[in-house]
Amino acid sequence: MTMRRLFWIALALFVSAAASPAQIANVTTDILGAHLNYGRGCAACHSPHSGALGNGLGQARQGATSHAALWGEDASNLFGKTIASGGGLYVEVLPSSLDAGTPDAAGMLTCLTCHDGNYASAAMMKNRVYEALPPTYGIGNKIPTLFGGSAQGYINDHPVGMNARIDCGGDTNWDCTVTSGGEVKMSGAKSSLFVANYGFFMKPGSANGKAVVMCTTCHDPHRMNLVIIASGSPSGLPPGTYASMFFLRAPYNPNDPNPATNQTAQFCRQCHADLSNEMNGSTASTVF
């Protein structure tokens, strides 16, 4: 066998390994996943005419739906309510209108119209997850998807709201910068290395020039099970369609058969810099 033939065989094996099935998603279900809402699809959340009234909610309060997003759910039970997440340290007073113009209107209120367990518990949400979970996640689909529906309220939920800031610098944050518009720039030596290893997929809200955590910072309500990384993306991952779960915005696949995979940890490290390899002197990158 000639050296030229050996070279092309080796190259073919390399390309095959770079796009292995463990890395690239094989999605055969609708990308809306659970948000198909028993076949109602987009109309389960959005109404092309008359807001919540157009979706059959005849007692919806005036102003309870958003004109901008054609929101079709009644959020009025949540207006002005106070929730305290992250151990009770992050207090959020929800807006009094879905058209408030603040990031928590579109980034929290819309989600809580179906996912809140205290003030909007009569919504269509069934409080069960509809994804095939790894055996290590528990039995069946008993993971709750309603938040705050207990004596603890939102205390044991991830910090969220206008006071849940994403900061830069110091011992626990990335060496990044936040623009006046609240955009996080992963431009430092360690943060840019993390982006080269995994990427930065988060979509923070912008409040008074600060980057803040909304529900939609981590979750994309329109894609449950996949993430597309295009050519030219700042992520160092090869372009392709990657498996995800729970409507998360980045590759996140606890079903990956590779016992060395760290992709789910990498997802959290996008914000939790002090727990990253780059901040702790390890040269490990993203493993699929």
N, C-alpha and C positions, 0 to 999 in steps of 0.2 A: 504494500500500500504506500502510495507516494505521500510525501510531507504535505503537499497541497491538499490532498484528499483528507488527511488527518486534521488539517487546519479547519476545513469547512465542517467536518463532523463535530469538532470541539466547539466551533462557533454556534452550531445549531443546538447543541446541548446547553450552552450558556443562555441563549435566548429562551429556550424552553424553560429553564429554571427560573429566569427572571419573571416569567408570566405563569407561574405554577398555579394549579387549581386552588391550593391553599391560600393563595394571595388574592386571586381574582374571583369575584362573586359569580355564582351561577344562579341568577334570580329567575324563577319561573312564575312568581305570583305578581299581582298588581303592586306597583310601588307605593300606592296609598296604604296598603296593608289594612290595619284595623280602622283607619280613617275612611275606608269605604263605607263604614257604618251600615252594615247589612244591605248594601246595594244602593243606598241613597247617594253615595258619592259626594261630589262637591256641594250639592244642595243641602247636605246635612249640616254644614256650617255657614255657607254663603247663600244668600237669596238674591236672585236677579231683580226682584221687584218687591218693594214694600217691607224690606227688612224682616224682623221676626214675625210680623203679621203675615207676610207672604209665605212664611214657612209653617203657618198654621197655629202660631202662638197668639191666639186672639186676645189675650189679656196683657200683652207686652206693654210696658210703660213707654210713654213718649220719650224719645231720645235714648232708648235702651239698646239700640243697635247702631252700628257704625256705617255712615254713608261711604267712607273711603274704601273700606274692605267689603262692602255689601254684606256685612255680617248679619246672619239670620238667626242668631240665638239671643235670648233675653238675658242681659247681664245685670239687670237692675238690682237684683238681690245682693250684688257684690259692691255696688257703688258706695264709696266712702268707708268701707270696712277696713279695719286694722288687722294685719297679720304680722306675726313675729317669727321669722325663720332662723335657721342656723343657731340653735340653742337659745333663741329668744333675743339674740344680739342685734338682729337686723330687722328693724321695724319699718313696715311699709303701710302707708295709708293709700288705699286704692283710689284711683280717680273717680270722679262723680259722673263721668261720661266716657263712652268709647271714643268720642271725638275730642278728647282732652288735648291731644297733640303731644303728649309725653310718651316716652317709650313703653311705659308700663300699661298703657291703654291697649296697644296692639300686641305687645310682647308678654302680657300677663293676663289682663282681663279676658281677652278672647279665649285663652286656654282654660281659664278657671270657670268659664261658663259651663263647661262640661266636666272638668276635672276637680272641682272643689267639693269637698265632703261636708263642709259646715253650712255654707250659705246657699249653695246651688246644688244640693244633693238630689233634687228631683230631676236633674238633667238626664239625658239619654244614656250617660255613662253607666256601664254595668260593673265597674270596679274589678275587672279581670283583664289580665294581659292575654293577647291573642297571637302570641308568637311561640314557636317551638323552642323551649328553653333547654339549656344543658341540664343534665341530671343534678349537677352540683348547685343549681339555683333553687331547688326545692321540688315539691310535688305538684304536678298539674299546672294550673294557671292561676294560682292563688295570690300572686304578687299584686298588692293593691295599686290601683291607678287613680283613686280619689285621694286628694291631699287634705290634711287638716281635719279629717273626720274622726277624731279621737279626743280624749281628754287633754292630750298634749298639744293639740292644734297643729301648727306648722313648725313647732320647735325642733322636731327631729328631721326637718326637710332642709335641703341644701340652701344656703343663703341666697336670697333673691330679692330684687327690688331696687329702688332708687338709691338706697344706702349701701348696697352690696357692690362695692367698687372693685374694679380690676386695676391694681396699681403696678408700678414698675420700680425697680431698684431695691436695695437692701438685701438681707439674707434670705428672704423667702420668695421674692418676686424675680421675674426675669429682668435682664438688663435691656429692657425695651423702652419705648416712649409712647405716650398717649397724646395724640394730636388735639387741637382745640375742638375738633368735632367728635372727640371720643373714640377715635380709631386707634387700635393697638398696633404699633409698628415693632415687629420682632427684628430689630436692627442691630442689637448688640452681638458681641462675639459668641456668647453662649446661647442666646435666644435664636440667632440665625443658624447656629449649628443644629439646634433642635428642629427648626423648620426644615433644614436639609435632611434630617433623619426621618421626620414624620410629617411636618406641616403645621399650619395654624388655621383651623377651620372655624373657630369661634366667631359669633356675630354679636358682640356686646351692644347694648343700648347706649345712647349718648344722653347724658344729663348734666347740664351746666359744665360742659367741657370735660366730663369724666366718663370713663368707660364703666358701665354697670351691668350686672348680671340680670338678664330676663329669662323667662322660660325658653324663649326662642334663641338665646345665646348658644345653648347646647343642642336644642332640638329643632329639626326642620319638619313641620307638621305635614308636609306634602311628600315625604319620602321616608318609609319605615325601614327598609331593608337594604338600601344600597347607597353608595357614595361614588360619584364620578370624579375622577382626577384627570383633568385634561392635559394635553401637551402644553408646555409652557407654564404650568402651575408652579407656584413657589415651593410646593411640597417636593421633597426629594424622592417621593415614591414614584415608581414607574406609572405612566398614564394607564388608565383602565377603570373598570367598574369593580368596586370593592364591597365586600359584605359589611353590613352594619346591623344594628338592632335598636329598638326603642326610639326610632325616629332621630337617632343621634347624627350629628353633622359630619362625622369623620369615620374612618375605618374603625370598626368596633365589633369583633367577632369572637365571642367566648366559645363558639362551637368549633373554632379552628383546631384540628387534630394535633397540631404541633405543640408538644408540651413546653417548648421554649418560647412560645409566642408571648410578646409583651405589648401587643397592640392595644389592648384594653387599658393597660396602665398608661400607655402613651397618650391616650385620649384625655385622661385626667391631668396629666402633666402639662397640657397646653396652658393651664393656669397655675397649677401647683408646681412651680418651678423648683422649689426646695426638695421635691421628691424625685427629680429627674436625674438621669445618668449624667447629663452635661454639667449639672451643678455639683455633682458628687465625685467627679473625677473619673467616671467610668467611660470607656470608649464604645460601649454597646450602643448600637443604633436600633432601628425598628426591626423586629423579627416577626415574620409570618410563618 
